Amino acid sequence: VKRPSGMSSILGKIGSKKQKMSTLEKSKLDWENFKEEEGIVEELAIHNRGKDGYIERKAFLERVDHRQFEIERDLRLSRMKP
């Protein structure tokens, strides 16, 4: 029995490997399926857009952090000047 050798054999082995799904990808897929099965996709979108949503709170905290940085920077610069 003759075995295939050379570059075509190596490429065949590489191409035939199945990509494994990472834990993060699996969790994301499971979460998406759960949202669809429970019918909560729209409810989550509405909640996240609201005043108490995670994305809105995160954006608010980033704006506050940036403002605080600017205040501290201006204070440091004013102390440096004679």
N, C-alpha and C positions, 0 to 999 in steps of 0.2 A: 504494500500500500504506500503510495507516494503522498507525502504531506506537502501542502502548499507552503512555499517559503518566500522570503523577500518582503518587500514593502507592502504588497497587497495583503499578505497574511496579517501583518501588524495592524494595518488600517482596518481590516475586517474585525479583528478582536477589539480594537478601540471603539469602533462604531457600533458594535453589538452590545456594549455595556449599557445597562439601564441606569438612568440617572436616579439617585436616591433623593427622596424628598426630605428636606430638613425639618426639624421640629417647628421652627418658626413658620415655614410654609404650610405645614400640616395644620397648625393651630389657626392660621389665617383662613385656610379653606374650611375648617370645621366651624369657625365663627360665622363666616359668610353663609354656610349651609344652615346653621342654626337660626340666623336672622330671617332667612327666607322661609324656613319651615314654620317659625312662630309668627311670621307676618309683622315683625317689629321694625322693619327697615325704615319706614316713614316716621314712626314714632321716635326712633333714635336720631334721625336727621333733624327733626323738629326740636328735640331736646338739646342737641348739640349746638343748634343755631341760637338758642335762647340765651337770656342773660346769665343763666347758671350753667351753661355748657362748658365743657372742658376746654374746647378750642378758644372760646371767648376769654375764659379765665387765664389761659396761657398767654394769649396776646396781650391782655391787660398787664400781667406780671412782667412781660418783656418790655412794654412801654415804660413802666415804672422803673425798672432796672436801668434802662437807657437814660431816663431823665435824671436819676440819682447819679449816674456816672458823669453826666454833663455838669451837674452842679458841683460835684467833687473836683472835676477837672478844672472848671473855672476858678474854684477856690484855690487850688494848687497854683495855677498860673498867676493869679492876682498876688499871691504871697511871694512869688519869684521876682516880680518886677520891683524896681527900686522906688 
